[in-house]
Amino acid sequence: MYPEAAHAGVEASAGAEQPPVVINATVGDEVRFPVQIPDGFEIGDITWLFEGRILVQLIPPNKLLEKEKAFKGRVSVSGQNASLHIWNLTMEDGGEYSIEVYMKEETTEREVRQYTLRIFSVEASRELSSHQL
């Protein structure tokens, strides 16, 4: 099973920015960045960014454009709920991620949701676990 943060909503309002969802994972694991799409919202294009650069884009119906070479063959995006899935994690995968979801047949951008992925080595993960006992 992979770490999964609490569902993060993609909201239409331009209200106050929400703090990033923090996800912890271990080198070699997999992680899913969950997104909760409001009822009645028809998803158009989905863009996931890593450190401000385009990581992947999903263009309907199922065209996935992988932009970051370091993630090639290790990412997928769900067209149903916009969630990002990364496997075979490396230390370099840690950092800031964000999503932009566009409505179908419109150009209005929805609010961006942000995530922070923290990657731990297997040794550090074991050490943290032993201190929590």
N, C-alpha and C positions, 0 to 999 in steps of 0.2 A: 504494500500500500504506500502511497506517496503522501507527503504533507499537503494539506489543503487548508487555506485560511478560511475564516468565516466569509460567507457570501458578500461580495462587494457590489453595491448597486451602481448602475450607470444612470445618472439622473439627468433630466432635461433642464432643470433649473440651473441658473448660474450663481448659486449661493456660495457660501463660504467653502473654501477648499477643505476636503476631508484629509485627515492624516493618512500616510501610506499604510497599507496592510503589510505587516511584517511576517515573512515566512522563513522558517529555519529548515535547512536540509543538510545532508552529508554528501561528500564527494562520492560519485557513482550512483547516487539515488536518482529518483525522478520526482518532479513536482508539478502540480497543477495550480494555475492562477484562476480561481473561480470568479465568474462575473454573473450577477443576477440581472437579467433583462426584464424590464417592466412588461406586464401583460399588454398585449396589443401592439407592441413595438416590433415592427418588421425590420430585421437587420439587413443593412446594405453592406458596405465595405467595412472591414475590421482591420485596424492597424495596431500592432503591438510594437512598442519602442523599448530599446534597452539603452540606458545611459543617453537618452535623447536622440538616438539613431534608430531608423526603421529596422526592426528585427524581422518581422514577417507581415505580410498583408494577405488577407483572405478576400477575394473578389468573387461575388456570387456568379454561378452557383457553387463551385468548389475549386476555384483556382487559387492555389497557395503559392505566393511569391516569397521565397526565403532570401533575405537581403544580407544578412551577416554570415560570412563564411564560417566563423567559429561554431555556429549553430546548425550548419547544413546537415540534414539527415537526423537531427535530434529534436525537432520541434514539430508540433501539430497545433492546429486551431480548430475548435469546434464551431461549425457554422450555426448550430442550434442555440448555443448559449455563449459563444465568443470566448470561451476559456482557452488559455494557453497551456500546453503540456510540453515540458522539456524533460528529457531523460539523459542518463549517463552524465550527470552533472560534474562540472570541474570547478576548481576554486575561482577561475576567471568568470564563471557565470554569476557570481555574486554581484549585486548592485541594484540600481533603480530601474524598474520596469513601469510602463504605463500603457493604457489602452485608449484608443479613440474608436468609438462606434458611430457609424453614420447610418441614418435612416435610409431605408430602401427608396430609391428614386428621388431622393432629396439631397441637398448638399449641406444641410444644417448639421453641424457637429454637436454631438452630445458631450456632456461633461467628461473630462478625462479622469480615469481612476488610476491611482498610483499604488505601487507595491515596492517593498524592499525585500530582496532575497539575500539571506545570509547563509553562506556555505561554510561548513565546518569540516575539517579533516576527520577521518575515522578515529584517529587517536584523540583529538580534542573532544569529539563527541563522547567517547568512552570516559574521558576524564570528567567531563561535565556530569555524566550519568552517575559516576561513582561518588561525586560530591553531593549529589541530591539524595542519596540513600540515607 
